[in-house]
């Protein structure tokens, strides 16, 4: 955090104080594109915390706010699914204090990007469920689509493209499953296709809002020195052997890193 995120935030604050746009960072090697890289989360709305508080305090408050939002959004999602207050509370706490969030606090862009997944799923569920409740009568989910696109845009501006990919992947799979259920319950393709179209519009609008960050990021990444430096065959050669699949069910089957105990031949 000190070597990476702290210096990024300090550079942004200095740029704000000098009323300049931090397009280029001259402090690393011979300089490199800064604003286009995205992982600094400069355009993320909640990064305002870093711009109004001393950096030594801002990190703590930023982390608390992200954890609180993660728990709140998970609570809302579970309540929409039908959980009672206690179930929603337990689920929200489990999500916000999961090991993924706790170990990722040193990477502010990761936790900032991940907190929005439950809210995206909530909007998807609400759009489809309202159509289920209305039966053959169609309705216009425009308000939910607008809110969903804003959420997707904010999520992208958090600056961690890998988490954005995961959010899109999980959301797409969830939406597909719910649309299939909708089609089977109403025994008609029309409502499912219409809701699917609206959800696609939501994603496209969200990508449009986040384009201010991910389009420059794509251009920078395409010029990265790593592009083409390693063949695909080399990359898949780094994968774990098939026998390690059992570790998904029994993590310590081959070794125990904490206890420094390793089995032979692993």
GIZI-V474524 format. One line per field, one symbol per residue. ss: DSSP state (H for helix, E for strand, C for the rest). burial: + if it has 9 or more other ideal C-beta (glycine too) atoms within 8 Angstrom, else -. Layout:
BEGIN
ss->???
burial->???
END
This chain:
BEGIN
ss->CHHHHHHHHHHHHHHHHCCCCCCEECCCCCCEECHHHCCCCCCCHHHHHHHHCCHHHHHHHHHHHHHHHHHHHHHHHHHHHCCCHHHHHHHHHHHHCCHHHHHCCCCHHHHHHHCCHHHHHHHHHHHHHHHHHHCCCCCCCHHHHHHHHHHHHHHHHCCCHHHHHHHHHHHHHHHHHHHHHHHHHHCCHHHHHHHHHHHHHHHHHHHHHHHHHHHHHHHHHHCCCCCCCCCHHHHHHCCCCHHHHHHHCCCCCCEECCCCEECCCC
burial->+---+++++++++-+------+--+------+++++++-+++-+-++-+++-+-+--++-+++-++++++++++++++++------+++-+++++++---+--++-++++++++++++++++++++++++++-+---+--+--++++++++++++++++++-++-+++-++--++--+++-++--+----++-+++-++-+++-++++++--++-++-++--------------------------+-------------------
END
